Amino acid sequence: MDKSRRYDIVRRESEKAAFWLEGAPELSAAKTRVEELLSFWPGEYQIFDLETKEAVLTTSALCAVPGAMPVSNSAE
C-alpha cells in the first residue's frame, strides 16, 4: 500500500458546487465513510484520488438506501 496516497470525499450540490467533507488514507475507508454519510444525508458524493486528481467513485444522487450504494467507478 502506498502511504502517500490519499482520497478526498466531497458532496456535490450542483454541477458547479461541491463541498469538501474529509480525507481518507485509503479507498476502502473513503467508501465506507460515503456509505455512512448516505445513511443519514442522501445525495451525490465523489471520492477523489489526490495523486491522479481524478474522481474514482461517484454515488447516485438518488441513493437513499443504506447498503445499496450505486456507484460509478473510474478506477479501483
Secondary structure, DSSP 8 states (H G I E B T S, - for coil): --TT--EEEEEESSSS-EEEEEEESSHHHHHHHHHHHHHHS-SEEEEEETTTTEEEEEE-TT--STT---EEES--
